[in-house]
Each structure stands twice: as C-alpha cells, then as structure tokens.
Amino acid sequence: MFLDRRALLLAVAASTLAGRSHADPAPQRLQLWPGTPPGGGGPTGPVHEKDGMISNIAIPILEVFAPARPNGAAMLIAAGGGLTGISQAEEAYPAARWLTDQGVTAFVLTYRLPQEGWHDPTPAPLQDGQRALRMIRATADRYGIDPGRIGVLGFSAGGYVLGLVTVRSDCHSYTPVDAVDKQSARPDYAVLLYPVVSLDAPSERTATARKEVGEHASREVRDAWSVQSYVRADDPPMFIVQAADDATVNPQNASLLEVACRENGVPVELHRFDTGGHGFGMGRPGTSTTAWPGLCRAWLARQGILR
C-alpha cells in the first residue's frame, strides 16, 4: 500500500508513544459481574502470568486507564492469545497508553477463556464483551465519557471476541443481572487487528477456533460462531489491519470481514501490510505495520471520535 509522508510521520510518532517506558498510574479495576459469571464454573486459584500472558481467569475485570485530559471518547480493549491466555503486556497495555495520550479513556478487558472449566464455555467471551460495553456506558458520567463515542479495539483472538460483540449487539447472550444490563452493548466503532473472523476454513485449526467451539464442531456450529455470519447494515464502522505474511491467522479472515461489510453497506477501511507477521501489537519495528496507529488516528478523527 502507498503511504504519504504525513501518514508515515504520524505513524512513527504514534509508535514512539505506544512503546515508550514511563510510570503509568495504577488503573482502577472494576469487577465485571456482581457475582458468579453466567453459567457458573471456572478455574480456582490466582491468575497465572507468564511472559506477559495471563490465564486461569476466575473473575473477569475491566482496568480503567484515564487520560490526563479526557476528550469524551472511550475504547474497550481486548488482547489476543488464542483463547488460551491474554497478551495484556504486549498488546492491551501499550494500546491503552496510546489511547490515553490522545485523550481517550481506555478500558482493558480481562475476559473468560472458554476452556478453563466454565459450564457454558462458548458464549463466555461474548458475554464478557457485552457486559463490559454496558458497564462502560453505565459509568460514563463518572469518567466523563460520551455514551455515543464508545468503541472497541481487539487484537487476534481479542479481535474475534470484540468482532463478535460488534456484529451481535442484539444477541441476548445472558440473562440480565442488574441495572447495568439496561445499557446498549453496541459499540459506536470497531478497530480490529489481525482478527480471527471465521471459525471455519481458513481458520478451523486456529487455537481460537479449537478453544471456542471444540475440536470436532460441525460446520453449522462453526458458522454460527463466526463473525462474518452476522454483519448487518446497521453495524458500526470498522477499521481492520492485517499483515500479508501472518502465519498464525490467515489474512483471508480480514478479507472475509471486509467483503461482508461492503455487501451490507457497513463503512469499512482495511489496511494490508506486506510484512509484520502476527502479534505485531502497536507495530513491529522494521515493518510497515508501524504505520497503523497513525492511520487509525486519522480514521478516528474522520469518524468524529477524536475532537
């Protein structure tokens, strides 16, 4: 793809901000559910952490990163990890810093991993994503957030979770538990980085597909839990990023979602980069993926999110 000088300068600046090391204030932590999550079950003991990847998640939470000067916009972030763990350190926290530098209040989601003992595993991540958006809207006044400027940012398996949340906002995935669930679960915009989109070909062997629907799910089940199956005309605008040399999530996933959006009249902007592989987060140095934060910032401005 061709990038003009201004886009490249924006990208370099955004990448520098995302990767810098500085002392961030401790985020506020919000428990997602007032009691046991829907369906019950789950792991016991503390969260496991190794090399920035967390698992053994018994209590899904939101971590709130408040900017020094909030501009009213908010973003729910979900990192990837193939639904076997969550890569908060490599994906979610750098993204949160990048957003707060621009005045966006960032909410990092620690969602349930389906195969950690939950009695009803498949809908668990969708339930957590929907609940998180409702909680953000329910606390909008507290954090100075415009309820009409709340979006999602998902990486890889987190892109699958928040992609599903984006296109299935009308799905009643759980029985309401309190007043929070009166809020809308529809995001106003979606940013998806190297997302798993289809749980069928070409992604039936990804860790995300195997953990979400199992090793031997029928094609009907796989289609029922694939993002592109639910794209409709009233879905929010989407910004999608993918590297052509991604050996983990077939780049065709991004193309499937782009085609579904265009066929249904959903505004979509897809950026394909020649190199970058998988899991490049805020951009892999030495590859063109470092351009995506600047391109995304320009897109958010055009959507009226950044004011």
C-alpha positions in Angstrom: 0.0 0.0 0.0 1.2 3.6 -0.6 1.7 5.8 2.4 2.2 9.5 2.1 4.8 11.4 4.1 2.3 12.8 6.6 0.8 9.3 7.3 4.3 7.9 7.9 5.2 10.8 10.3 2.0 10.2 12.2 2.7 6.5 12.4 6.2 7.0 13.7 5.0 9.4 16.4 2.2 7.1 17.5 4.6 4.1 17.6 7.0 6.0 19.8 4.3 7.0 22.2 3.0 3.4 22.4 6.4 1.9 23.0 7.8 4.3 25.5 8.6 3.4 29.0 7.1 5.6 31.7 5.4 5.3 35.1 1.7 5.0 34.5 -0.7 5.5 37.4 -2.3 2.2 38.6 -5.5 1.7 36.7 -8.8 1.3 38.6 -10.1 -2.2 38.5 -13.8 -3.0 38.0 -15.3 -6.5 38.6 -17.4 -7.3 35.5 -20.1 -9.3 37.2 -21.6 -8.7 40.7 -21.3 -12.4 41.5 -20.6 -15.6 39.6 -20.4 -15.1 35.8 -23.3 -16.5 33.7 -23.3 -20.3 33.6 -21.1 -20.8 36.6 -17.9 -22.9 36.9 -14.5 -21.6 36.1 -11.0 -22.1 37.4 -9.8 -21.7 41.0 -6.8 -20.0 42.5 -5.0 -16.9 41.4 -4.4 -15.6 37.9 -1.4 -17.2 36.2 1.1 -14.9 34.5 4.0 -15.8 32.3 5.9 -13.6 29.9 3.0 -11.0 29.9 0.4 -13.6 29.1 -2.3 -14.3 31.7 -4.6 -17.2 32.2 -6.6 -19.0 34.9 -9.1 -16.2 34.9 -11.8 -16.8 37.5 -13.0 -13.2 37.8 -13.2 -11.1 34.6 -12.4 -7.5 35.1 -12.0 -4.1 33.5 -9.0 -2.0 34.1 -9.6 1.7 33.6 -6.9 3.9 32.2 -8.0 7.6 32.4 -6.2 10.2 30.3 -5.0 13.5 31.8 -7.4 15.4 29.6 -10.4 13.2 28.6 -11.9 14.1 25.3 -15.1 12.1 25.9 -14.3 9.1 23.8 -13.7 5.6 25.2 -12.3 2.3 23.9 -12.7 -1.2 25.1 -9.5 -3.2 24.5 -9.2 -7.0 24.3 -5.8 -8.6 23.6 -5.2 -11.9 21.9 -3.7 -15.2 22.9 -5.7 -17.8 21.0 -8.2 -18.0 23.9 -5.5 -19.9 25.8 -4.3 -16.8 27.5 -4.4 -13.0 27.1 -1.4 -11.0 26.0 -2.0 -7.9 28.1 1.6 -6.7 28.3 2.4 -6.9 24.6 -0.9 -5.7 23.1 -3.5 -4.3 25.6 -1.4 -2.1 27.8 0.6 -0.4 25.0 -2.7 0.3 23.2 -4.2 1.8 26.4 -1.2 4.2 26.7 -1.5 5.2 23.1 -5.2 5.9 23.5 -4.9 7.9 26.8 -2.1 10.0 25.1 -4.9 11.1 22.7 -7.5 11.8 25.4 -9.4 8.5 25.0 -10.4 6.7 28.2 -9.2 3.1 27.8 -10.8 0.0 29.4 -8.7 -3.2 29.2 -10.8 -6.3 29.4 -9.7 -9.5 31.1 -12.2 -11.9 29.7 -13.0 -15.5 30.5 -11.2 -18.2 28.5 -13.7 -20.8 27.4 -11.8 -24.0 28.3 -11.0 -23.1 31.9 -13.8 -25.0 33.5 -16.8 -22.9 32.6 -20.1 -24.8 32.5 -21.2 -22.9 29.3 -17.9 -22.1 27.7 -18.6 -21.0 24.1 -20.6 -17.8 24.9 -18.4 -16.8 27.8 -16.2 -14.3 25.9 -19.1 -12.7 24.1 -21.0 -12.4 27.4 -18.0 -10.6 29.0 -17.6 -8.3 26.0 -21.2 -7.3 26.0 -21.2 -6.8 29.8 -18.1 -4.7 29.5 -19.6 -2.3 27.0 -22.7 -1.9 29.1 -20.6 -1.2 32.2 -18.7 1.5 30.3 -22.0 3.2 29.4 -23.3 2.8 32.9 -20.2 4.6 34.3 -20.0 7.2 31.5 -20.7 10.1 33.8 -18.0 9.0 36.3 -15.3 9.0 33.7 -16.5 11.9 31.5 -17.5 9.7 28.6 -19.9 10.5 25.8 -22.1 7.3 25.6 -22.2 7.8 21.8 -18.4 7.6 21.3 -17.6 4.2 22.8 -15.6 1.8 20.6 -13.7 -1.5 20.7 -10.1 -2.4 19.8 -9.3 -6.0 19.6 -6.1 -8.0 18.7 -6.2 -11.5 17.2 -8.4 -13.7 19.5 -9.4 -10.4 21.2 -10.4 -9.2 17.8 -12.6 -12.2 17.4 -14.2 -11.5 20.8 -14.9 -7.9 20.1 -15.7 -8.5 16.4 -18.4 -10.8 17.6 -19.6 -8.2 20.1 -19.7 -5.7 17.3 -21.9 -7.7 15.0 -24.0 -9.4 17.7 -25.0 -6.5 19.8 -28.7 -7.6 19.7 -27.9 -11.1 20.9 -29.2 -11.8 24.4 -26.2 -13.9 25.4 -27.1 -13.9 29.1 -30.0 -13.2 31.4 -29.8 -9.6 32.8 -28.4 -9.4 36.3 -28.8 -5.7 37.3 -29.4 -2.2 36.0 -26.1 -2.2 34.1 -27.7 -4.6 31.6 -30.3 -2.0 30.6 -27.5 -0.3 28.6 -26.7 -0.9 25.0 -24.0 -3.4 24.1 -23.4 -1.9 20.6 -20.1 -0.2 20.0 -20.0 3.0 18.0 -16.9 2.0 16.1 -14.6 -1.0 15.9 -10.8 -1.4 15.3 -9.7 -5.0 14.7 -6.1 -6.0 14.4 -5.2 -9.3 12.7 -8.6 -10.7 13.9 -9.8 -14.3 13.8 -13.1 -13.8 11.9 -14.2 -17.3 10.7 -14.1 -20.4 12.9 -14.5 -22.5 9.7 -12.0 -22.5 6.8 -9.4 -21.0 6.7 -9.2 -20.8 10.5 -10.7 -24.1 11.7 -7.3 -25.1 13.1 -6.5 -21.9 14.9 -6.3 -22.1 18.7 -9.2 -19.6 18.8 -11.5 -22.0 16.9 -10.4 -25.0 18.8 -10.9 -23.3 22.2 -14.2 -21.6 21.3 -16.2 -24.5 19.7 -14.0 -27.5 20.2 -12.0 -29.8 18.0 -14.9 -31.6 16.3 -17.6 -28.9 15.9 -19.9 -29.2 12.9 -19.7 -26.6 10.1 -23.1 -25.3 11.2 -21.7 -24.6 14.7 -18.6 -23.0 13.3 -20.6 -20.7 11.1 -22.9 -19.8 14.0 -19.9 -18.5 15.9 -18.1 -16.8 13.0 -18.1 -13.0 12.9 -18.8 -12.5 9.2 -22.0 -14.5 9.5 -23.7 -11.7 11.4 -22.7 -8.5 9.6 -25.7 -6.3 9.0 -26.3 -2.8 7.6 -26.7 -1.1 11.0 -23.3 -2.3 12.3 -20.8 0.4 13.2 -17.9 1.5 11.0 -14.8 -0.9 11.1 -11.1 -0.3 10.7 -9.2 -3.5 10.1 -5.4 -4.2 9.9 -3.7 -7.3 8.7 -0.2 -8.4 7.6 0.1 -10.5 4.4 2.7 -12.7 5.9 0.7 -13.6 9.0 1.3 -17.4 9.5 -1.0 -17.7 12.5 -4.2 -16.1 11.4 -4.8 -16.5 7.6 -5.1 -13.0 6.1 -8.2 -14.2 4.3 -10.0 -13.6 7.7 -9.7 -9.8 7.2 -10.8 -10.1 3.6 -13.9 -12.1 4.6 -14.9 -9.4 7.1 -14.3 -6.6 4.6 -16.4 -8.3 1.9 -19.3 -8.9 4.4 -19.1 -5.2 5.4 -19.2 -4.0 1.8 -22.0 -6.3 0.8 -24.1 -4.9 3.7 -23.2 -1.3 3.4 -21.1 -1.1 6.5 -18.3 1.5 6.3 -15.0 -0.4 6.4 -11.4 0.5 5.9 -8.9 -2.4 5.5 -5.1 -1.8 5.6 -3.0 -4.7 4.4 0.7 -4.6 5.0 3.2 -6.7 3.2 5.2 -7.7 6.3 4.7 -7.7 10.1 3.6 -11.3 10.8 1.3 -12.0 13.6 1.0 -10.3 17.0 2.7 -7.0 16.0 0.7 -5.0 18.5 1.3 -1.3 18.0 3.6 -2.1 15.1 6.6 -4.3 14.6 9.8 -2.2 14.1 11.3 -2.6 10.7 7.9 -3.3 9.0 5.2 -1.2 7.6 2.9 -2.2 10.4 4.3 0.8 12.4 2.0 2.9 10.2 -1.3 1.6 11.5 -1.6 3.8 14.7 -1.3 7.0 12.6 -3.7 5.7 10.0 -6.1 4.7 12.7 -5.9 8.0 14.4 -6.8 9.8 11.2 -9.7 7.4 10.7 -11.0 8.0 14.2 -10.8 11.7 13.6 -12.9 11.3 10.4 -15.5 9.3 12.4 -15.8 12.3 14.8 -14.3 10.2 17.7 -11.3 12.4 18.3 -12.3 16.0 18.8 
